[in-house]
Structure formats: C-alpha cells, structure tokens
Amino acid sequence: MDIIVNLDVMMAIRKVSSKELAKAVGITEANLSLLKRGKVKGVRFETLASICEYLSCQPGDILEYRKSDTSD
C-alpha cells in the first residue's frame, strides 16, 4: 500500500510557495520539502490541520491511498 502526497498540487492550485507555507505552519522548508516528496514516516495531526487551514482544504486533498500493484 502506498500513501501519495499531493501537497505540491494543492499548493500550486492555491498559488502558495513552500517558503510561505512553511512559515505559516511553523515547520522548516526542508521538512516541508520532505513531506511534499513523501519522504517522511508520518505527519503530526497538528501540522496537517495547520496545512489544511492555511490552504483551505481537507486532508484528503493532500493525502491519497493507492493499493500497491504487487503480484503475489
């Protein structure tokens, strides 16, 4: 199973820069970059809520579940 992070898409739709979002949410641009690329093991609900509030979106607009294509 895979969780796909569509944060970059939502940021583009809202015309928000990484620097702007990182500052508003209270995380570093480096951590935001890792989150956007799906290179994190988790995200705090508080951080997710802050991102959603700033971008006026729902968690499902940012995170997506896709079943893996593994053939066993």
PQR file with spaces between the fields and no chain letter, atoms N, CA, C, O and H, PARSE charges and radii, in Angstrom:
ATOM       1  N    MET     1       0.838   -1.177    0.000 -0.4000 1.5000
ATOM       2  CA   MET     1       0.000    0.000    0.000 -0.0000 2.0000
ATOM       3  C    MET     1       0.885    1.242    0.000  0.5500 1.7000
ATOM       4  O    MET     1       1.979    1.248    0.565 -0.5500 1.4000
ATOM       5  N    ASP     2       0.397    2.264   -0.630 -0.4000 1.5000
ATOM       6  CA   ASP     2       1.160    3.496   -0.752 -0.0000 2.0000
ATOM       7  C    ASP     2       0.284    4.693   -0.429  0.5500 1.7000
ATOM       8  O    ASP     2      -0.877    4.765   -0.831 -0.5500 1.4000
ATOM       9  H    ASP     2      -0.491    2.259   -1.088  0.4000 1.0000
ATOM      10  N    ILE     3       0.864    5.627    0.303 -0.4000 1.5000
ATOM      11  CA   ILE     3       0.215    6.911    0.542 -0.0000 2.0000
ATOM      12  C    ILE     3       0.897    7.922   -0.374  0.5500 1.7000
ATOM      13  O    ILE     3       2.111    8.112   -0.306 -0.5500 1.4000
ATOM      14  H    ILE     3       1.807    5.569    0.629  0.4000 1.0000
ATOM      15  N    ILE     4       0.119    8.561   -1.219 -0.4000 1.5000
ATOM      16  CA   ILE     4       0.625    9.546   -2.153 -0.0000 2.0000
ATOM      17  C    ILE     4       0.360   10.933   -1.576  0.5500 1.7000
ATOM      18  O    ILE     4      -0.751   11.232   -1.136 -0.5500 1.4000
ATOM      19  H    ILE     4      -0.867    8.408   -1.274  0.4000 1.0000
ATOM      20  N    VAL     5       1.393   11.776   -1.583 -0.4000 1.5000
ATOM      21  CA   VAL     5       1.259   13.141   -1.067 -0.0000 2.0000
ATOM      22  C    VAL     5       1.068   14.089   -2.241  0.5500 1.7000
ATOM      23  O    VAL     5       1.946   14.222   -3.094 -0.5500 1.4000
ATOM      24  H    VAL     5       2.295   11.534   -1.940  0.4000 1.0000
ATOM      25  N    ASN     6      -0.077   14.741   -2.276 -0.4000 1.5000
ATOM      26  CA   ASN     6      -0.405   15.687   -3.344 -0.0000 2.0000
ATOM      27  C    ASN     6      -0.315   17.130   -2.862  0.5500 1.7000
ATOM      28  O    ASN     6      -1.010   18.005   -3.378 -0.5500 1.4000
ATOM      29  H    ASN     6      -0.790   14.633   -1.583  0.4000 1.0000
ATOM      30  N    LEU     7       0.528   17.373   -1.888 -0.4000 1.5000
ATOM      31  CA   LEU     7       0.652   18.712   -1.306 -0.0000 2.0000
ATOM      32  C    LEU     7       1.122   19.726   -2.341  0.5500 1.7000
ATOM      33  O    LEU     7       0.634   20.856   -2.365 -0.5500 1.4000
ATOM      34  H    LEU     7       1.092   16.662   -1.468  0.4000 1.0000
ATOM      35  N    ASP     8       2.055   19.342   -3.187 -0.4000 1.5000
ATOM      36  CA   ASP     8       2.565   20.267   -4.200 -0.0000 2.0000
ATOM      37  C    ASP     8       1.456   20.696   -5.164  0.5500 1.7000
ATOM      38  O    ASP     8       1.437   21.841   -5.616 -0.5500 1.4000
ATOM      39  H    ASP     8       2.452   18.425   -3.168  0.4000 1.0000
ATOM      40  N    VAL     9       0.543   19.790   -5.474 -0.4000 1.5000
ATOM      41  CA   VAL     9      -0.575   20.107   -6.359 -0.0000 2.0000
ATOM      42  C    VAL     9      -1.489   21.145   -5.692  0.5500 1.7000
ATOM      43  O    VAL     9      -1.881   22.131   -6.315 -0.5500 1.4000
ATOM      44  H    VAL     9       0.559   18.860   -5.106  0.4000 1.0000
ATOM      45  N    MET    10      -1.819   20.909   -4.422 -0.4000 1.5000
ATOM      46  CA   MET    10      -2.693   21.831   -3.705 -0.0000 2.0000
ATOM      47  C    MET    10      -2.032   23.195   -3.544  0.5500 1.7000
ATOM      48  O    MET    10      -2.699   24.225   -3.641 -0.5500 1.4000
ATOM      49  H    MET    10      -1.500   20.108   -3.916  0.4000 1.0000
ATOM      50  N    MET    11      -0.729   23.206   -3.300 -0.4000 1.5000
ATOM      51  CA   MET    11      -0.011   24.472   -3.181 -0.0000 2.0000
ATOM      52  C    MET    11      -0.034   25.236   -4.509  0.5500 1.7000
ATOM      53  O    MET    11      -0.175   26.459   -4.521 -0.5500 1.4000
ATOM      54  H    MET    11      -0.187   22.369   -3.222  0.4000 1.0000
ATOM      55  N    ALA    12       0.103   24.524   -5.609 -0.4000 1.5000
ATOM      56  CA   ALA    12       0.067   25.167   -6.928 -0.0000 2.0000
ATOM      57  C    ALA    12      -1.318   25.746   -7.207  0.5500 1.7000
ATOM      58  O    ALA    12      -1.442   26.859   -7.717 -0.5500 1.4000
ATOM      59  H    ALA    12       0.217   23.531   -5.600  0.4000 1.0000
ATOM      60  N    ILE    13      -2.353   24.985   -6.869 -0.4000 1.5000
ATOM      61  CA   ILE    13      -3.726   25.462   -7.071 -0.0000 2.0000
ATOM      62  C    ILE    13      -3.977   26.740   -6.272  0.5500 1.7000
ATOM      63  O    ILE    13      -4.622   27.668   -6.760 -0.5500 1.4000
ATOM      64  H    ILE    13      -2.252   24.081   -6.454  0.4000 1.0000
ATOM      65  N    ARG    14      -3.463   26.783   -5.045 -0.4000 1.5000
ATOM      66  CA   ARG    14      -3.672   27.936   -4.162 -0.0000 2.0000
ATOM      67  C    ARG    14      -2.627   29.040   -4.373  0.5500 1.7000
ATOM      68  O    ARG    14      -2.703   30.109   -3.766 -0.5500 1.4000
ATOM      69  H    ARG    14      -2.939   26.029   -4.649  0.4000 1.0000
ATOM      70  N    LYS    15      -1.642   28.755   -5.254 -0.4000 1.5000
ATOM      71  CA   LYS    15      -0.559   29.710   -5.531 -0.0000 2.0000
ATOM      72  C    LYS    15       0.187   30.114   -4.260  0.5500 1.7000
ATOM      73  O    LYS    15       0.387   31.296   -3.979 -0.5500 1.4000
ATOM      74  H    LYS    15      -1.581   27.887   -5.746  0.4000 1.0000
ATOM      75  N    VAL    16       0.590   29.096   -3.505 -0.4000 1.5000
ATOM      76  CA   VAL    16       1.311   29.288   -2.256 -0.0000 2.0000
ATOM      77  C    VAL    16       2.714   28.709   -2.421  0.5500 1.7000
ATOM      78  O    VAL    16       2.868   27.584   -2.896 -0.5500 1.4000
ATOM      79  H    VAL    16       0.428   28.136   -3.734  0.4000 1.0000
ATOM      80  N    SER    17       3.723   29.460   -2.037 -0.4000 1.5000
ATOM      81  CA   SER    17       5.107   28.987   -2.133 -0.0000 2.0000
ATOM      82  C    SER    17       5.459   28.124   -0.925  0.5500 1.7000
ATOM      83  O    SER    17       4.801   28.179    0.114 -0.5500 1.4000
ATOM      84  H    SER    17       3.598   30.374   -1.651  0.4000 1.0000
ATOM      85  N    SER    18       6.503   27.334   -1.084 -0.4000 1.5000
ATOM      86  CA   SER    18       6.978   26.497    0.024 -0.0000 2.0000
ATOM      87  C    SER    18       7.393   27.369    1.199  0.5500 1.7000
ATOM      88  O    SER    18       7.091   27.062    2.352 -0.5500 1.4000
ATOM      89  H    SER    18       7.038   27.289   -1.927  0.4000 1.0000
ATOM      90  N    LYS    19       8.086   28.456    0.897 -0.4000 1.5000
ATOM      91  CA   LYS    19       8.544   29.358    1.960 -0.0000 2.0000
ATOM      92  C    LYS    19       7.364   29.922    2.740  0.5500 1.7000
ATOM      93  O    LYS    19       7.391   29.965    3.970 -0.5500 1.4000
ATOM      94  H    LYS    19       8.331   28.705   -0.039  0.4000 1.0000
ATOM      95  N    GLU    20       6.337   30.350    2.029 -0.4000 1.5000
ATOM      96  CA   GLU    20       5.142   30.932    2.649 -0.0000 2.0000
ATOM      97  C    GLU    20       4.422   29.911    3.526  0.5500 1.7000
ATOM      98  O    GLU    20       4.051   30.212    4.660 -0.5500 1.4000
ATOM      99  H    GLU    20       6.315   30.314    1.029  0.4000 1.0000
ATOM     100  N    LEU    21       4.225   28.691    2.991 -0.4000 1.5000
ATOM     101  CA   LEU    21       3.512   27.660    3.747 -0.0000 2.0000
ATOM     102  C    LEU    21       4.311   27.215    4.958  0.5500 1.7000
ATOM     103  O    LEU    21       3.752   27.058    6.044 -0.5500 1.4000
ATOM     104  H    LEU    21       4.526   28.447    2.069  0.4000 1.0000
ATOM     105  N    ALA    22       5.607   27.009    4.789 -0.4000 1.5000
ATOM     106  CA   ALA    22       6.449   26.574    5.903 -0.0000 2.0000
ATOM     107  C    ALA    22       6.386   27.584    7.048  0.5500 1.7000
ATOM     108  O    ALA    22       6.262   27.207    8.213 -0.5500 1.4000
ATOM     109  H    ALA    22       6.060   27.136    3.907  0.4000 1.0000
ATOM     110  N    LYS    23       6.470   28.856    6.709 -0.4000 1.5000
ATOM     111  CA   LYS    23       6.419   29.909    7.726 -0.0000 2.0000
ATOM     112  C    LYS    23       5.056   29.922    8.423  0.5500 1.7000
ATOM     113  O    LYS    23       4.989   30.031    9.647 -0.5500 1.4000
ATOM     114  H    LYS    23       6.570   29.163    5.763  0.4000 1.0000
ATOM     115  N    ALA    24       3.979   29.812    7.657 -0.4000 1.5000
ATOM     116  CA   ALA    24       2.623   29.853    8.212 -0.0000 2.0000
ATOM     117  C    ALA    24       2.347   28.669    9.131  0.5500 1.7000
ATOM     118  O    ALA    24       1.651   28.804   10.138 -0.5500 1.4000
ATOM     119  H    ALA    24       4.033   29.723    6.662  0.4000 1.0000
ATOM     120  N    VAL    25       2.899   27.506    8.778 -0.4000 1.5000
ATOM     121  CA   VAL    25       2.629   26.279    9.528 -0.0000 2.0000
ATOM     122  C    VAL    25       3.602   26.095   10.685  0.5500 1.7000
ATOM     123  O    VAL    25       3.300   25.392   11.650 -0.5500 1.4000
ATOM     124  H    VAL    25       3.464   27.397    7.960  0.4000 1.0000
ATOM     125  N    GLY    26       4.767   26.726   10.588 -0.4000 1.5000
ATOM     126  CA   GLY    26       5.753   26.612   11.658 -0.0000 2.0000
ATOM     127  C    GLY    26       6.675   25.424   11.520  0.5500 1.7000
ATOM     128  O    GLY    26       7.103   24.843   12.517 -0.5500 1.4000
ATOM     129  H    GLY    26       5.012   27.297    9.805  0.4000 1.0000
ATOM     130  N    ILE    27       6.986   25.054   10.270 -0.4000 1.5000
ATOM     131  CA   ILE    27       7.969   23.991   10.026 -0.0000 2.0000
ATOM     132  C    ILE    27       9.036   24.549    9.079  0.5500 1.7000
ATOM     133  O    ILE    27       8.840   25.589    8.449 -0.5500 1.4000
ATOM     134  H    ILE    27       6.637   25.526    9.460  0.4000 1.0000
ATOM     135  N    THR    28      10.151   23.852    8.991 -0.4000 1.5000
ATOM     136  CA   THR    28      11.220   24.322    8.108 -0.0000 2.0000
ATOM     137  C    THR    28      10.875   23.998    6.657  0.5500 1.7000
ATOM     138  O    THR    28      10.094   23.089    6.374 -0.5500 1.4000
ATOM     139  H    THR    28      10.310   23.008    9.502  0.4000 1.0000
ATOM     140  N    GLU    29      11.468   24.755    5.754 -0.4000 1.5000
ATOM     141  CA   GLU    29      11.271   24.469    4.331 -0.0000 2.0000
ATOM     142  C    GLU    29      11.811   23.086    3.986  0.5500 1.7000
ATOM     143  O    GLU    29      11.260   22.400    3.125 -0.5500 1.4000
ATOM     144  H    GLU    29      12.102   25.493    5.983  0.4000 1.0000
ATOM     145  N    ALA    30      12.885   22.676    4.652 -0.4000 1.5000
ATOM     146  CA   ALA    30      13.456   21.348    4.410 -0.0000 2.0000
ATOM     147  C    ALA    30      12.461   20.255    4.787  0.5500 1.7000
ATOM     148  O    ALA    30      12.285   19.291    4.042 -0.5500 1.4000
ATOM     149  H    ALA    30      13.333   23.233    5.351  0.4000 1.0000
ATOM     150  N    ASN    31      11.808   20.403    5.948 -0.4000 1.5000
ATOM     151  CA   ASN    31      10.815   19.401    6.367 -0.0000 2.0000
ATOM     152  C    ASN    31       9.594   19.420    5.459  0.5500 1.7000
ATOM     153  O    ASN    31       9.021   18.370    5.168 -0.5500 1.4000
ATOM     154  H    ASN    31      11.951   21.186    6.553  0.4000 1.0000
ATOM     155  N    LEU    32       9.193   20.603    5.012 -0.4000 1.5000
ATOM     156  CA   LEU    32       8.075   20.702    4.083 -0.0000 2.0000
ATOM     157  C    LEU    32       8.420   20.001    2.771  0.5500 1.7000
ATOM     158  O    LEU    32       7.581   19.314    2.188 -0.5500 1.4000
ATOM     159  H    LEU    32       9.658   21.456    5.249  0.4000 1.0000
ATOM     160  N    SER    33       9.652   20.175    2.313 -0.4000 1.5000
ATOM     161  CA   SER    33      10.102   19.523    1.084 -0.0000 2.0000
ATOM     162  C    SER    33      10.051   18.001    1.220  0.5500 1.7000
ATOM     163  O    SER    33       9.614   17.306    0.302 -0.5500 1.4000
ATOM     164  H    SER    33      10.334   20.732    2.786  0.4000 1.0000
ATOM     165  N    LEU    34      10.494   17.493    2.356 -0.4000 1.5000
ATOM     166  CA   LEU    34      10.439   16.050    2.609 -0.0000 2.0000
ATOM     167  C    LEU    34       9.000   15.557    2.604  0.5500 1.7000
ATOM     168  O    LEU    34       8.702   14.499    2.050 -0.5500 1.4000
ATOM     169  H    LEU    34      10.849   18.058    3.102  0.4000 1.0000
ATOM     170  N    LEU    35       8.109   16.323    3.222 -0.4000 1.5000
ATOM     171  CA   LEU    35       6.696   15.959    3.256 -0.0000 2.0000
ATOM     172  C    LEU    35       6.110   15.950    1.845  0.5500 1.7000
ATOM     173  O    LEU    35       5.394   15.018    1.477 -0.5500 1.4000
ATOM     174  H    LEU    35       8.350   17.183    3.672  0.4000 1.0000
ATOM     175  N    LYS    36       6.409   16.976    1.060 -0.4000 1.5000
ATOM     176  CA   LYS    36       5.885   17.070   -0.306 -0.0000 2.0000
ATOM     177  C    LYS    36       6.333   15.881   -1.162  0.5500 1.7000
ATOM     178  O    LYS    36       5.592   15.418   -2.030 -0.5500 1.4000
ATOM     179  H    LYS    36       6.990   17.733    1.359  0.4000 1.0000
ATOM     180  N    ARG    37       7.549   15.393   -0.910 -0.4000 1.5000
ATOM     181  CA   ARG    37       8.075   14.264   -1.684 -0.0000 2.0000
ATOM     182  C    ARG    37       7.702   12.908   -1.093  0.5500 1.7000
ATOM     183  O    ARG    37       8.081   11.871   -1.638 -0.5500 1.4000
ATOM     184  H    ARG    37       8.151   15.769   -0.205  0.4000 1.0000
ATOM     185  N    GLY    38       6.964   12.904    0.016 -0.4000 1.5000
ATOM     186  CA   GLY    38       6.549   11.652    0.633 -0.0000 2.0000
ATOM     187  C    GLY    38       7.688   10.913    1.303  0.5500 1.7000
ATOM     188  O    GLY    38       7.645    9.690    1.437 -0.5500 1.4000
ATOM     189  H    GLY    38       6.656   13.746    0.459  0.4000 1.0000
ATOM     190  N    LYS    39       8.712   11.649    1.726 -0.4000 1.5000
ATOM     191  CA   LYS    39       9.898   11.037    2.321 -0.0000 2.0000
ATOM     192  C    LYS    39       9.865   11.060    3.846  0.5500 1.7000
ATOM     193  O    LYS    39      10.911   10.992    4.491 -0.5500 1.4000
ATOM     194  H    LYS    39       8.748   12.642    1.617  0.4000 1.0000
ATOM     195  N    VAL    40       8.676   11.154    4.421 -0.4000 1.5000
ATOM     196  CA   VAL    40       8.538   11.138    5.873 -0.0000 2.0000
ATOM     197  C    VAL    40       7.781    9.886    6.292  0.5500 1.7000
ATOM     198  O    VAL    40       7.017    9.318    5.512 -0.5500 1.4000
ATOM     199  H    VAL    40       7.826   11.209    3.896  0.4000 1.0000
ATOM     200  N    LYS    41       8.001    9.467    7.522 -0.4000 1.5000
ATOM     201  CA   LYS    41       7.309    8.279    8.027 -0.0000 2.0000
ATOM     202  C    LYS    41       5.958    8.638    8.626  0.5500 1.7000
ATOM     203  O    LYS    41       5.114    7.765    8.825 -0.5500 1.4000
ATOM     204  H    LYS    41       8.623    9.928    8.156  0.4000 1.0000
ATOM     205  N    GLY    42       5.749    9.917    8.915 -0.4000 1.5000
ATOM     206  CA   GLY    42       4.490   10.344    9.496 -0.0000 2.0000
ATOM     207  C    GLY    42       4.393   11.850    9.505  0.5500 1.7000
ATOM     208  O    GLY    42       5.366   12.561    9.253 -0.5500 1.4000
ATOM     209  H    GLY    42       6.435   10.627    8.753  0.4000 1.0000
ATOM     210  N    VAL    43       3.200   12.319    9.801 -0.4000 1.5000
ATOM     211  CA   VAL    43       2.966   13.757    9.930 -0.0000 2.0000
ATOM     212  C    VAL    43       2.043   13.971   11.126  0.5500 1.7000
ATOM     213  O    VAL    43       1.060   13.250   11.296 -0.5500 1.4000
ATOM     214  H    VAL    43       2.410   11.741   10.006  0.4000 1.0000
ATOM     215  N    ARG    44       2.359   14.948   11.939 -0.4000 1.5000
ATOM     216  CA   ARG    44       1.540   15.227   13.114 -0.0000 2.0000
ATOM     217  C    ARG    44       0.190   15.770   12.667  0.5500 1.7000
ATOM     218  O    ARG    44       0.106   16.538   11.708 -0.5500 1.4000
ATOM     219  H    ARG    44       3.157   15.534   11.801  0.4000 1.0000
ATOM     220  N    PHE    45      -0.855   15.370   13.364 -0.4000 1.5000
ATOM     221  CA   PHE    45      -2.189   15.880   13.054 -0.0000 2.0000
ATOM     222  C    PHE    45      -2.229   17.405   13.175  0.5500 1.7000
ATOM     223  O    PHE    45      -2.915   18.074   12.402 -0.5500 1.4000
ATOM     224  H    PHE    45      -0.786   14.747   14.143  0.4000 1.0000
ATOM     225  N    GLU    46      -1.507   17.940   14.129 -0.4000 1.5000
ATOM     226  CA   GLU    46      -1.455   19.395   14.313 -0.0000 2.0000
ATOM     227  C    GLU    46      -0.879   20.075   13.070  0.5500 1.7000
ATOM     228  O    GLU    46      -1.384   21.107   12.629 -0.5500 1.4000
ATOM     229  H    GLU    46      -0.950   17.396   14.757  0.4000 1.0000
ATOM     230  N    THR    47       0.174   19.493   12.514 -0.4000 1.5000
ATOM     231  CA   THR    47       0.796   20.035   11.300 -0.0000 2.0000
ATOM     232  C    THR    47      -0.153   19.898   10.117  0.5500 1.7000
ATOM     233  O    THR    47      -0.324   20.838    9.342 -0.5500 1.4000
ATOM     234  H    THR    47       0.585   18.654   12.872  0.4000 1.0000
ATOM     235  N    LEU    48      -0.763   18.738    9.980 -0.4000 1.5000
ATOM     236  CA   LEU    48      -1.713   18.505    8.890 -0.0000 2.0000
ATOM     237  C    LEU    48      -2.891   19.476    8.986  0.5500 1.7000
ATOM     238  O    LEU    48      -3.333   20.025    7.976 -0.5500 1.4000
ATOM     239  H    LEU    48      -0.623   17.974   10.610  0.4000 1.0000
ATOM     240  N    ALA    49      -3.391   19.683   10.196 -0.4000 1.5000
ATOM     241  CA   ALA    49      -4.507   20.610   10.402 -0.0000 2.0000
ATOM     242  C    ALA    49      -4.103   22.033   10.033  0.5500 1.7000
ATOM     243  O    ALA    49      -4.888   22.761    9.424 -0.5500 1.4000
ATOM     244  H    ALA    49      -3.032   19.237   11.016  0.4000 1.0000
ATOM     245  N    SER    50      -2.898   22.433   10.394 -0.4000 1.5000
ATOM     246  CA   SER    50      -2.419   23.779   10.059 -0.0000 2.0000
ATOM     247  C    SER    50      -2.280   23.963    8.553  0.5500 1.7000
ATOM     248  O    SER    50      -2.625   25.016    8.015 -0.5500 1.4000
ATOM     249  H    SER    50      -2.261   21.842   10.888  0.4000 1.0000
ATOM     250  N    ILE    51      -1.776   22.940    7.878 -0.4000 1.5000
ATOM     251  CA   ILE    51      -1.648   22.988    6.414 -0.0000 2.0000
ATOM     252  C    ILE    51      -3.029   23.112    5.779  0.5500 1.7000
ATOM     253  O    ILE    51      -3.241   23.939    4.892 -0.5500 1.4000
ATOM     254  H    ILE    51      -1.496   22.085    8.314  0.4000 1.0000
ATOM     255  N    CYS    52      -3.956   22.293    6.233 -0.4000 1.5000
ATOM     256  CA   CYS    52      -5.317   22.325    5.688 -0.0000 2.0000
ATOM     257  C    CYS    52      -5.991   23.666    5.940  0.5500 1.7000
ATOM     258  O    CYS    52      -6.681   24.194    5.068 -0.5500 1.4000
ATOM     259  H    CYS    52      -3.784   21.621    6.953  0.4000 1.0000
ATOM     260  N    GLU    53      -5.792   24.210    7.121 -0.4000 1.5000
ATOM     261  CA   GLU    53      -6.387   25.511    7.435 -0.0000 2.0000
ATOM     262  C    GLU    53      -5.824   26.583    6.507  0.5500 1.7000
ATOM     263  O    GLU    53      -6.575   27.383    5.950 -0.5500 1.4000
ATOM     264  H    GLU    53      -5.231   23.781    7.829  0.4000 1.0000
ATOM     265  N    TYR    54      -4.500   26.599    6.342 -0.4000 1.5000
ATOM     266  CA   TYR    54      -3.871   27.630    5.521 -0.0000 2.0000
ATOM     267  C    TYR    54      -4.265   27.504    4.048  0.5500 1.7000
ATOM     268  O    TYR    54      -4.478   28.507    3.367 -0.5500 1.4000
ATOM     269  H    TYR    54      -3.889   25.949    6.795  0.4000 1.0000
ATOM     270  N    LEU    55      -4.359   26.265    3.564 -0.4000 1.5000
ATOM     271  CA   LEU    55      -4.692   26.041    2.152 -0.0000 2.0000
ATOM     272  C    LEU    55      -6.200   25.926    1.916  0.5500 1.7000
ATOM     273  O    LEU    55      -6.636   25.757    0.777 -0.5500 1.4000
ATOM     274  H    LEU    55      -4.186   25.450    4.117  0.4000 1.0000
ATOM     275  N    SER    56      -6.984   26.014    2.967 -0.4000 1.5000
ATOM     276  CA   SER    56      -8.449   25.866    2.877 -0.0000 2.0000
ATOM     277  C    SER    56      -8.819   24.592    2.128  0.5500 1.7000
ATOM     278  O    SER    56      -9.518   24.626    1.115 -0.5500 1.4000
ATOM     279  H    SER    56      -6.630   26.151    3.892  0.4000 1.0000
ATOM     280  N    CYS    57      -8.333   23.465    2.652 -0.4000 1.5000
ATOM     281  CA   CYS    57      -8.596   22.179    2.018 -0.0000 2.0000
ATOM     282  C    CYS    57      -8.819   21.111    3.081  0.5500 1.7000
ATOM     283  O    CYS    57      -8.751   21.386    4.279 -0.5500 1.4000
ATOM     284  H    CYS    57      -7.765   23.438    3.475  0.4000 1.0000
ATOM     285  N    GLN    58      -9.080   19.908    2.636 -0.4000 1.5000
ATOM     286  CA   GLN    58      -9.276   18.762    3.510 -0.0000 2.0000
ATOM     287  C    GLN    58      -8.040   17.859    3.438  0.5500 1.7000
ATOM     288  O    GLN    58      -7.315   17.895    2.444 -0.5500 1.4000
ATOM     289  H    GLN    58      -9.135   19.684    1.663  0.4000 1.0000
ATOM     290  N    PRO    59      -7.785   17.041    4.484 -0.5600 1.5000
ATOM     291  CA   PRO    59      -6.649   16.122    4.439  0.2800 2.0000
ATOM     292  C    PRO    59      -6.656   15.233    3.195  0.5500 1.7000
ATOM     293  O    PRO    59      -5.596   14.905    2.661 -0.5500 1.4000
ATOM     294  N    GLY    60      -7.839   14.845    2.735 -0.4000 1.5000
ATOM     295  CA   GLY    60      -7.947   14.006    1.540 -0.0000 2.0000
ATOM     296  C    GLY    60      -7.529   14.709    0.263  0.5500 1.7000
ATOM     297  O    GLY    60      -7.273   14.056   -0.748 -0.5500 1.4000
ATOM     298  H    GLY    60      -8.700   15.111    3.168  0.4000 1.0000
ATOM     299  N    ASP    61      -7.454   16.039    0.297 -0.4000 1.5000
ATOM     300  CA   ASP    61      -6.954   16.785   -0.856 -0.0000 2.0000
ATOM     301  C    ASP    61      -5.438   16.687   -0.946  0.5500 1.7000
ATOM     302  O    ASP    61      -4.854   16.898   -2.009 -0.5500 1.4000
ATOM     303  H    ASP    61      -7.662   16.569    1.118  0.4000 1.0000
ATOM     304  N    ILE    62      -4.806   16.365    0.182 -0.4000 1.5000
ATOM     305  CA   ILE    62      -3.349   16.319    0.268 -0.0000 2.0000
ATOM     306  C    ILE    62      -2.819   14.885    0.255  0.5500 1.7000
ATOM     307  O    ILE    62      -1.792   14.604   -0.363 -0.5500 1.4000
ATOM     308  H    ILE    62      -5.281   16.194    1.046  0.4000 1.0000
ATOM     309  N    LEU    63      -3.519   13.988    0.934 -0.4000 1.5000
ATOM     310  CA   LEU    63      -3.081   12.599    1.064 -0.0000 2.0000
ATOM     311  C    LEU    63      -4.025   11.667    0.327  0.5500 1.7000
ATOM     312  O    LEU    63      -5.245   11.819    0.390 -0.5500 1.4000
ATOM     313  H    LEU    63      -4.353   14.217    1.436  0.4000 1.0000
ATOM     314  N    GLU    64      -3.449   10.703   -0.369 -0.4000 1.5000
ATOM     315  CA   GLU    64      -4.233    9.758   -1.165 -0.0000 2.0000
ATOM     316  C    GLU    64      -3.686    8.351   -0.952  0.5500 1.7000
ATOM     317  O    GLU    64      -2.472    8.148   -0.929 -0.5500 1.4000
ATOM     318  H    GLU    64      -2.458   10.579   -0.420  0.4000 1.0000
ATOM     319  N    TYR    65      -4.572    7.396   -0.799 -0.4000 1.5000
ATOM     320  CA   TYR    65      -4.170    5.985   -0.669 -0.0000 2.0000
ATOM     321  C    TYR    65      -4.304    5.291   -2.016  0.5500 1.7000
ATOM     322  O    TYR    65      -5.328    5.392   -2.691 -0.5500 1.4000
ATOM     323  H    TYR    65      -5.558    7.561   -0.818  0.4000 1.0000
ATOM     324  N    ARG    66      -3.240    4.582   -2.387 -0.4000 1.5000
ATOM     325  CA   ARG    66      -3.286    3.762   -3.604 -0.0000 2.0000
ATOM     326  C    ARG    66      -2.785    2.366   -3.245  0.5500 1.7000
ATOM     327  O    ARG    66      -1.744    2.202   -2.609 -0.5500 1.4000
ATOM     328  H    ARG    66      -2.408    4.500   -1.838  0.4000 1.0000
ATOM     329  N    LYS    67      -3.546    1.380   -3.664 -0.4000 1.5000
ATOM     330  CA   LYS    67      -3.154   -0.003   -3.433 -0.0000 2.0000
ATOM     331  C    LYS    67      -1.942   -0.336   -4.314  0.5500 1.7000
ATOM     332  O    LYS    67      -1.902    0.014   -5.493 -0.5500 1.4000
ATOM     333  H    LYS    67      -4.392    1.514   -4.181  0.4000 1.0000
ATOM     334  N    SER    68      -0.974   -1.007   -3.729 -0.4000 1.5000
ATOM     335  CA   SER    68       0.230   -1.390   -4.473 -0.0000 2.0000
ATOM     336  C    SER    68      -0.104   -2.393   -5.566  0.5500 1.7000
ATOM     337  O    SER    68      -1.037   -3.184   -5.428 -0.5500 1.4000
ATOM     338  H    SER    68      -1.006   -1.292   -2.770  0.4000 1.0000
ATOM     339  N    ASP    69       0.648   -2.358   -6.631 -0.4000 1.5000
ATOM     340  CA   ASP    69       0.487   -3.306   -7.738 -0.0000 2.0000
ATOM     341  C    ASP    69       1.428   -4.485   -7.592  0.5500 1.7000
ATOM     342  O    ASP    69       2.205   -4.781   -8.500 -0.5500 1.4000
ATOM     343  H    ASP    69       1.406   -1.716   -6.743  0.4000 1.0000
ATOM     344  N    THR    70       1.363   -5.158   -6.457 -0.4000 1.5000
ATOM     345  CA   THR    70       2.231   -6.321   -6.229 -0.0000 2.0000
ATOM     346  C    THR    70       1.502   -7.588   -6.604  0.5500 1.7000
ATOM     347  O    THR    70       0.396   -7.847   -6.129 -0.5500 1.4000
ATOM     348  H    THR    70       0.732   -4.917   -5.719  0.4000 1.0000
ATOM     349  N    SER    71       2.113   -8.363   -7.442 -0.4000 1.5000
ATOM     350  CA   SER    71       1.516   -9.636   -7.881 -0.0000 2.0000
ATOM     351  C    SER    71       2.176  -10.763   -7.115  0.5500 1.7000
ATOM     352  O    SER    71       3.347  -11.070   -7.336 -0.5500 1.4000
ATOM     353  H    SER    71       3.011   -8.153   -7.829  0.4000 1.0000
ATOM     354  N    ASP    72       1.423  -11.383   -6.212 -0.4000 1.5000
ATOM     355  CA   ASP    72       1.951  -12.499   -5.422 -0.0000 2.0000
ATOM     356  C    ASP    72       1.349  -13.798   -5.873  0.5500 1.7000
ATOM     357  O    ASP    72       1.672  -14.852   -5.325 -0.5500 1.4000
ATOM     358  H    ASP    72       0.472  -11.134   -6.033  0.4000 1.0000
